Structures are given as C-alpha cells and as structure tokens.
Amino acid sequence: MNDPLVSIIVPVYNAAPDLARCIESVRKQSYENWELLLVNDGSSDTSGPICRMYERVDRRIRVLEKENEGVSAARNDALDRAKGAFIQFLDSDDYLPENATRDLVDRALADDCDLVVAHYYRVKGDAITKHGFLRDTGVMDQLAFARQLMEEPASFYYGVLWNKLYRAELLQENHVRCHEEINWSEDFLFNLEYIRYARRFAALETPVYYYVKNRGSITNSQIDLISVVKTKATLFPYYKHLYEQLGLYEKYKTQIYKYLIATASRG
C-alpha cells in the first residue's frame, strides 16, 4: 500500500529560537510522504527567513506568508491549501519523535480510522514525562469515544490538536475550521465539531509529540479565571449539542455538565 500524503501544519509567530528544532523533527520523520506547511503569521523576528531557507532546501516544505491574525487564522489558511489525505498539527516551539507520523498513519490505515489520538511527552526543563488516557487498543465508534471524552473533557489529551491525526476529506467536506474569535480552548471546539462527522476512532499509547512547557505561551500568560469561565460558557452549547446529537445527553446530563467545572488535565 502506498503511503498517503500527510499535511503537517505549523503556525509560526516569532518562533525563531525553537523553529529549527521543530522543522528538523519533521524532516527526520521515518515517514517520508509529507508536506510541511509553515504559516508565517506576520513574524517580526527571523522566523520568516528561517522558514524560507528550509523551503529552498526541501521541496516538501511550503511557506505561507500572511498578516498577523493569530494561530487559528494561520491554521485555517493552511487547511484551505493542504493537499494531504491526512492532517497533522504541530506547534513551532514543540517537536516530534522520529516515528510520530508513521505510527499515526499506520494505525489510521490498519483500522480505517477517522481520528487517531495518542499519548505525548511533556517537556519541562530537563524533565520529560509521558501523558495520556486511553489504553484501549480496539477501534471505538462515535458513541464509545464520546463516553471516554466525557470522563476528562478539559484535558489536553482530548482538547488539543497536536496529538491527533485527522482525515482531510472529513475536514474539507464539512468545512471544519478553527474559530478565529476564540483565543483559548479553540482546539477543543475544533475537535468537538470534527467528532460529529468522524465514525471510527483509535488510540495509541506510543507518544507522538514533545509538548514543551513554555512560560510565555498564551495558556500561561493571557488566561485568567474570568476568561476561562467565559470561554467555557461559550463552548458548552457545542459540547452539549454533540451529546444531544448522539442521544446521550439525557442519560449523562450530570456528567456532561461537569465540563463547566472541570480543570485542565494534561493526562
């Protein structure tokens, strides 16, 4: 079986110190049929020249230049231009293990999955720890995955984009995109919308990502309790709608409402 093309999307904004490590982790993937979309979101440092240098030396790399509009708009621009059969997300200050894309694609193909979610490594200084929830190696349908999500709705594991592989056809046919008006937990909303269209889900215990704990990130510098409460109130109708659509809302109403008070767990 030929390896399908994977579009790896990286928003870039003033990321010069970590950018080469991020890009090199993609270039070193054991899986070779990928395109890397580097979206330079109006950077004022040397991120732009670094991206363009890599575009010159590796034909699989494409640089998209745009005015600064934020990470969601950057990802959406890349989704509009992605050519891959699968979509993978990566943040510019993080990096991938060598077999990350191979492990995700192999699982998606083996079980005809629409979403593969995997464990990841958290990097804080010299400490690297493994995180994740699902240990069931079987394929889950939409109902089974939604029940699992209900247990840890505020977790990084379910909420973020970067430890998952998405089927591009579902994203494009249903125009699933990041909500540009939200600057926190927008990944979770993206996932909630995607789950409505996905039918087969699988999990990997093998970590596929190095998440670097960064004091300057938006989750550490711009989010306060009031913002969290407001954002959760905005997101909850989408969360509730998913379970209404699946016919699970009345049975699990109490558990579903726990999302409003759940704290973010990294798994």
Contacts in CASP RR format, 6 or more apart in sequence:
PFRMAT RR
TARGET T0000
AUTHOR 0000-0000-0000
METHOD contacts of the structure
MODEL  1
MNDPLVSIIVPVYNAAPDLARCIESVRKQSYENWELLLVNDGSSDTSGPI
CRMYERVDRRIRVLEKENEGVSAARNDALDRAKGAFIQFLDSDDYLPENA
TRDLVDRALADDCDLVVAHYYRVKGDAITKHGFLRDTGVMDQLAFARQLM
EEPASFYYGVLWNKLYRAELLQENHVRCHEEINWSEDFLFNLEYIRYARR
FAALETPVYYYVKNRGSITNSQIDLISVVKTKATLFPYYKHLYEQLGLYE
KYKTQIYKYLIATASRG
1 109 0 8 1.000
2 33 0 8 1.000
3 31 0 8 1.000
3 32 0 8 1.000
3 33 0 8 1.000
3 105 0 8 1.000
4 33 0 8 1.000
4 84 0 8 1.000
4 85 0 8 1.000
4 86 0 8 1.000
4 105 0 8 1.000
4 109 0 8 1.000
5 33 0 8 1.000
5 34 0 8 1.000
5 35 0 8 1.000
5 83 0 8 1.000
5 84 0 8 1.000
5 85 0 8 1.000
5 86 0 8 1.000
6 31 0 8 1.000
6 33 0 8 1.000
6 34 0 8 1.000
6 35 0 8 1.000
6 84 0 8 1.000
6 85 0 8 1.000
6 86 0 8 1.000
6 87 0 8 1.000
6 88 0 8 1.000
6 101 0 8 1.000
6 105 0 8 1.000
6 165 0 8 1.000
7 34 0 8 1.000
7 35 0 8 1.000
7 37 0 8 1.000
7 78 0 8 1.000
7 82 0 8 1.000
7 83 0 8 1.000
7 84 0 8 1.000
7 86 0 8 1.000
7 87 0 8 1.000
7 88 0 8 1.000
7 168 0 8 1.000
8 26 0 8 1.000
8 34 0 8 1.000
8 35 0 8 1.000
8 36 0 8 1.000
8 37 0 8 1.000
8 88 0 8 1.000
8 89 0 8 1.000
8 90 0 8 1.000
8 101 0 8 1.000
9 37 0 8 1.000
9 39 0 8 1.000
9 75 0 8 1.000
9 78 0 8 1.000
9 79 0 8 1.000
9 82 0 8 1.000
9 87 0 8 1.000
9 88 0 8 1.000
9 89 0 8 1.000
9 90 0 8 1.000
10 22 0 8 1.000
10 23 0 8 1.000
10 26 0 8 1.000
10 36 0 8 1.000
10 37 0 8 1.000
10 38 0 8 1.000
10 39 0 8 1.000
10 89 0 8 1.000
10 90 0 8 1.000
10 91 0 8 1.000
10 92 0 8 1.000
11 39 0 8 1.000
11 41 0 8 1.000
11 70 0 8 1.000
11 71 0 8 1.000
11 74 0 8 1.000
11 75 0 8 1.000
11 78 0 8 1.000
11 91 0 8 1.000
11 92 0 8 1.000
12 19 0 8 1.000
12 38 0 8 1.000
12 39 0 8 1.000
12 40 0 8 1.000
12 41 0 8 1.000
12 43 0 8 1.000
12 47 0 8 1.000
12 48 0 8 1.000
12 51 0 8 1.000
12 74 0 8 1.000
12 92 0 8 1.000
13 40 0 8 1.000
13 41 0 8 1.000
13 42 0 8 1.000
13 43 0 8 1.000
13 47 0 8 1.000
13 68 0 8 1.000
13 70 0 8 1.000
13 71 0 8 1.000
13 74 0 8 1.000
13 92 0 8 1.000
14 43 0 8 1.000
14 44 0 8 1.000
14 45 0 8 1.000
14 47 0 8 1.000
15 22 0 8 1.000
15 43 0 8 1.000
15 45 0 8 1.000
15 47 0 8 1.000
15 92 0 8 1.000
15 93 0 8 1.000
16 43 0 8 1.000
16 45 0 8 1.000
16 46 0 8 1.000
16 47 0 8 1.000
16 50 0 8 1.000
18 92 0 8 1.000
18 93 0 8 1.000
18 94 0 8 1.000
18 212 0 8 1.000
19 47 0 8 1.000
19 50 0 8 1.000
19 51 0 8 1.000
19 92 0 8 1.000
20 50 0 8 1.000
21 95 0 8 1.000
22 90 0 8 1.000
22 91 0 8 1.000
22 92 0 8 1.000
22 93 0 8 1.000
22 94 0 8 1.000
22 95 0 8 1.000
23 36 0 8 1.000
23 38 0 8 1.000
23 50 0 8 1.000
23 51 0 8 1.000
23 54 0 8 1.000
23 61 0 8 1.000
24 95 0 8 1.000
25 95 0 8 1.000
25 96 0 8 1.000
25 97 0 8 1.000
25 98 0 8 1.000
25 210 0 8 1.000
26 34 0 8 1.000
26 36 0 8 1.000
26 90 0 8 1.000
26 96 0 8 1.000
27 54 0 8 1.000
27 58 0 8 1.000
28 98 0 8 1.000
29 96 0 8 1.000
29 98 0 8 1.000
29 99 0 8 1.000
29 100 0 8 1.000
29 101 0 8 1.000
29 102 0 8 1.000
30 98 0 8 1.000
30 99 0 8 1.000
30 101 0 8 1.000
30 102 0 8 1.000
31 99 0 8 1.000
31 101 0 8 1.000
31 102 0 8 1.000
31 105 0 8 1.000
34 60 0 8 1.000
34 88 0 8 1.000
34 101 0 8 1.000
35 60 0 8 1.000
35 61 0 8 1.000
35 62 0 8 1.000
35 82 0 8 1.000
35 83 0 8 1.000
35 84 0 8 1.000
36 58 0 8 1.000
36 60 0 8 1.000
36 61 0 8 1.000
36 62 0 8 1.000
37 62 0 8 1.000
37 64 0 8 1.000
37 78 0 8 1.000
37 81 0 8 1.000
37 82 0 8 1.000
38 51 0 8 1.000
38 54 0 8 1.000
38 55 0 8 1.000
38 61 0 8 1.000
38 62 0 8 1.000
38 63 0 8 1.000
38 64 0 8 1.000
39 64 0 8 1.000
39 66 0 8 1.000
39 74 0 8 1.000
39 75 0 8 1.000
39 77 0 8 1.000
39 78 0 8 1.000
40 47 0 8 1.000
40 48 0 8 1.000
40 51 0 8 1.000
40 63 0 8 1.000
40 64 0 8 1.000
40 65 0 8 1.000
40 66 0 8 1.000
41 66 0 8 1.000
41 67 0 8 1.000
41 68 0 8 1.000
41 69 0 8 1.000
41 70 0 8 1.000
41 71 0 8 1.000
41 73 0 8 1.000
41 74 0 8 1.000
42 65 0 8 1.000
42 66 0 8 1.000
42 67 0 8 1.000
42 68 0 8 1.000
43 68 0 8 1.000
47 92 0 8 1.000
48 63 0 8 1.000
48 65 0 8 1.000
51 61 0 8 1.000
51 63 0 8 1.000
52 63 0 8 1.000
54 61 0 8 1.000
54 63 0 8 1.000
55 61 0 8 1.000
55 62 0 8 1.000
55 63 0 8 1.000
62 81 0 8 1.000
64 74 0 8 1.000
64 77 0 8 1.000
64 78 0 8 1.000
64 81 0 8 1.000
66 73 0 8 1.000
66 74 0 8 1.000
66 77 0 8 1.000
69 180 0 8 1.000
70 180 0 8 1.000
70 183 0 8 1.000
71 178 0 8 1.000
71 186 0 8 1.000
72 178 0 8 1.000
72 179 0 8 1.000
72 180 0 8 1.000
72 182 0 8 1.000
72 183 0 8 1.000
72 186 0 8 1.000
73 178 0 8 1.000
73 180 0 8 1.000
75 89 0 8 1.000
75 161 0 8 1.000
75 178 0 8 1.000
76 177 0 8 1.000
76 178 0 8 1.000
76 180 0 8 1.000
79 87 0 8 1.000
79 171 0 8 1.000
79 172 0 8 1.000
79 177 0 8 1.000
82 168 0 8 1.000
84 168 0 8 1.000
85 167 0 8 1.000
85 168 0 8 1.000
85 169 0 8 1.000
86 104 0 8 1.000
86 105 0 8 1.000
86 108 0 8 1.000
86 165 0 8 1.000
86 166 0 8 1.000
86 167 0 8 1.000
86 168 0 8 1.000
87 165 0 8 1.000
87 166 0 8 1.000
87 167 0 8 1.000
87 168 0 8 1.000
87 171 0 8 1.000
88 101 0 8 1.000
88 104 0 8 1.000
88 164 0 8 1.000
88 165 0 8 1.000
88 166 0 8 1.000
89 161 0 8 1.000
89 162 0 8 1.000
89 164 0 8 1.000
90 96 0 8 1.000
90 162 0 8 1.000
90 209 0 8 1.000
91 162 0 8 1.000
93 212 0 8 1.000
93 214 0 8 1.000
93 217 0 8 1.000
94 162 0 8 1.000
94 209 0 8 1.000
94 210 0 8 1.000
94 211 0 8 1.000
94 212 0 8 1.000
95 210 0 8 1.000
95 212 0 8 1.000
96 208 0 8 1.000
96 209 0 8 1.000
96 210 0 8 1.000
97 121 0 8 1.000
97 207 0 8 1.000
97 208 0 8 1.000
97 209 0 8 1.000
97 210 0 8 1.000
99 206 0 8 1.000
100 208 0 8 1.000
100 209 0 8 1.000
101 208 0 8 1.000
103 118 0 8 1.000
103 204 0 8 1.000
103 206 0 8 1.000
103 208 0 8 1.000
104 116 0 8 1.000
104 118 0 8 1.000
104 164 0 8 1.000
104 165 0 8 1.000
104 204 0 8 1.000
104 208 0 8 1.000
105 165 0 8 1.000
107 113 0 8 1.000
107 116 0 8 1.000
107 165 0 8 1.000
107 202 0 8 1.000
107 204 0 8 1.000
108 116 0 8 1.000
108 165 0 8 1.000
108 167 0 8 1.000
108 202 0 8 1.000
111 138 0 8 1.000
111 139 0 8 1.000
111 200 0 8 1.000
111 202 0 8 1.000
112 200 0 8 1.000
113 139 0 8 1.000
113 167 0 8 1.000
113 200 0 8 1.000
113 201 0 8 1.000
113 202 0 8 1.000
114 166 0 8 1.000
114 167 0 8 1.000
114 170 0 8 1.000
114 197 0 8 1.000
114 198 0 8 1.000
114 199 0 8 1.000
114 200 0 8 1.000
114 201 0 8 1.000
115 145 0 8 1.000
115 164 0 8 1.000
115 165 0 8 1.000
115 166 0 8 1.000
115 167 0 8 1.000
115 194 0 8 1.000
115 195 0 8 1.000
115 198 0 8 1.000
115 200 0 8 1.000
115 201 0 8 1.000
115 202 0 8 1.000
116 164 0 8 1.000
116 165 0 8 1.000
116 201 0 8 1.000
116 202 0 8 1.000
116 203 0 8 1.000
116 204 0 8 1.000
117 134 0 8 1.000
117 157 0 8 1.000
117 158 0 8 1.000
117 163 0 8 1.000
117 164 0 8 1.000
117 201 0 8 1.000
117 202 0 8 1.000
117 203 0 8 1.000
117 204 0 8 1.000
118 163 0 8 1.000
118 164 0 8 1.000
118 203 0 8 1.000
118 204 0 8 1.000
118 205 0 8 1.000
118 206 0 8 1.000
118 207 0 8 1.000
118 208 0 8 1.000
118 209 0 8 1.000
119 130 0 8 1.000
119 131 0 8 1.000
119 132 0 8 1.000
119 157 0 8 1.000
119 163 0 8 1.000
119 204 0 8 1.000
119 205 0 8 1.000
119 206 0 8 1.000
119 207 0 8 1.000
119 208 0 8 1.000
120 130 0 8 1.000
120 131 0 8 1.000
120 132 0 8 1.000
120 156 0 8 1.000
120 157 0 8 1.000
120 162 0 8 1.000
120 163 0 8 1.000
120 207 0 8 1.000
120 208 0 8 1.000
120 209 0 8 1.000
120 210 0 8 1.000
120 211 0 8 1.000
121 128 0 8 1.000
121 129 0 8 1.000
121 130 0 8 1.000
121 131 0 8 1.000
121 207 0 8 1.000
121 209 0 8 1.000
121 210 0 8 1.000
121 211 0 8 1.000
122 128 0 8 1.000
122 129 0 8 1.000
122 130 0 8 1.000
122 131 0 8 1.000
122 211 0 8 1.000
122 213 0 8 1.000
122 266 0 8 1.000
123 210 0 8 1.000
123 211 0 8 1.000
123 212 0 8 1.000
123 213 0 8 1.000
124 213 0 8 1.000
125 213 0 8 1.000
128 210 0 8 1.000
130 207 0 8 1.000
131 156 0 8 1.000
131 157 0 8 1.000
131 266 0 8 1.000
131 267 0 8 1.000
132 157 0 8 1.000
132 205 0 8 1.000
132 267 0 8 1.000
133 148 0 8 1.000
133 151 0 8 1.000
133 152 0 8 1.000
133 155 0 8 1.000
133 157 0 8 1.000
133 158 0 8 1.000
133 267 0 8 1.000
134 148 0 8 1.000
134 157 0 8 1.000
134 203 0 8 1.000
135 203 0 8 1.000
135 205 0 8 1.000
136 203 0 8 1.000
137 203 0 8 1.000
137 205 0 8 1.000
138 202 0 8 1.000
138 203 0 8 1.000
139 200 0 8 1.000
139 201 0 8 1.000
139 202 0 8 1.000
140 148 0 8 1.000
140 200 0 8 1.000
140 201 0 8 1.000
140 202 0 8 1.000
140 203 0 8 1.000
141 199 0 8 1.000
141 200 0 8 1.000
141 201 0 8 1.000
142 195 0 8 1.000
142 198 0 8 1.000
142 199 0 8 1.000
142 201 0 8 1.000
142 246 0 8 1.000
143 246 0 8 1.000
143 248 0 8 1.000
144 201 0 8 1.000
145 195 0 8 1.000
145 198 0 8 1.000
145 201 0 8 1.000
146 195 0 8 1.000
146 242 0 8 1.000
146 243 0 8 1.000
146 246 0 8 1.000
146 248 0 8 1.000
147 248 0 8 1.000
147 252 0 8 1.000
149 158 0 8 1.000
149 195 0 8 1.000
150 243 0 8 1.000
150 252 0 8 1.000
150 255 0 8 1.000
150 256 0 8 1.000
152 158 0 8 1.000
152 262 0 8 1.000
152 265 0 8 1.000
152 267 0 8 1.000
153 239 0 8 1.000
153 258 0 8 1.000
153 259 0 8 1.000
153 262 0 8 1.000
154 259 0 8 1.000
154 262 0 8 1.000
154 263 0 8 1.000
154 264 0 8 1.000
154 265 0 8 1.000
155 264 0 8 1.000
155 265 0 8 1.000
155 266 0 8 1.000
155 267 0 8 1.000
156 163 0 8 1.000
156 211 0 8 1.000
156 264 0 8 1.000
156 265 0 8 1.000
156 266 0 8 1.000
156 267 0 8 1.000
157 163 0 8 1.000
157 265 0 8 1.000
157 266 0 8 1.000
157 267 0 8 1.000
158 188 0 8 1.000
158 191 0 8 1.000
159 185 0 8 1.000
159 187 0 8 1.000
159 188 0 8 1.000
159 191 0 8 1.000
160 187 0 8 1.000
160 188 0 8 1.000
161 187 0 8 1.000
161 190 0 8 1.000
161 191 0 8 1.000
162 209 0 8 1.000
162 211 0 8 1.000
163 208 0 8 1.000
163 209 0 8 1.000
164 191 0 8 1.000
166 194 0 8 1.000
167 198 0 8 1.000
170 176 0 8 1.000
170 194 0 8 1.000
170 197 0 8 1.000
170 198 0 8 1.000
171 194 0 8 1.000
173 197 0 8 1.000
174 193 0 8 1.000
174 196 0 8 1.000
174 197 0 8 1.000
176 190 0 8 1.000
176 193 0 8 1.000
176 194 0 8 1.000
176 197 0 8 1.000
177 190 0 8 1.000
178 186 0 8 1.000
178 187 0 8 1.000
178 189 0 8 1.000
178 190 0 8 1.000
179 186 0 8 1.000
179 189 0 8 1.000
179 190 0 8 1.000
180 186 0 8 1.000
182 189 0 8 1.000
182 231 0 8 1.000
182 234 0 8 1.000
182 235 0 8 1.000
183 218 0 8 1.000
183 222 0 8 1.000
184 218 0 8 1.000
184 219 0 8 1.000
184 222 0 8 1.000
184 223 0 8 1.000
184 227 0 8 1.000
184 228 0 8 1.000
184 231 0 8 1.000
185 231 0 8 1.000
185 232 0 8 1.000
185 235 0 8 1.000
188 235 0 8 1.000
189 235 0 8 1.000
189 238 0 8 1.000
192 235 0 8 1.000
192 238 0 8 1.000
192 239 0 8 1.000
192 242 0 8 1.000
193 238 0 8 1.000
195 242 0 8 1.000
196 242 0 8 1.000
196 245 0 8 1.000
214 220 0 8 1.000
215 221 0 8 1.000
232 259 0 8 1.000
232 260 0 8 1.000
233 260 0 8 1.000
236 259 0 8 1.000
236 260 0 8 1.000
239 256 0 8 1.000
239 259 0 8 1.000
240 249 0 8 1.000
240 256 0 8 1.000
243 249 0 8 1.000
243 252 0 8 1.000
243 256 0 8 1.000
248 256 0 8 1.000
249 256 0 8 1.000
END
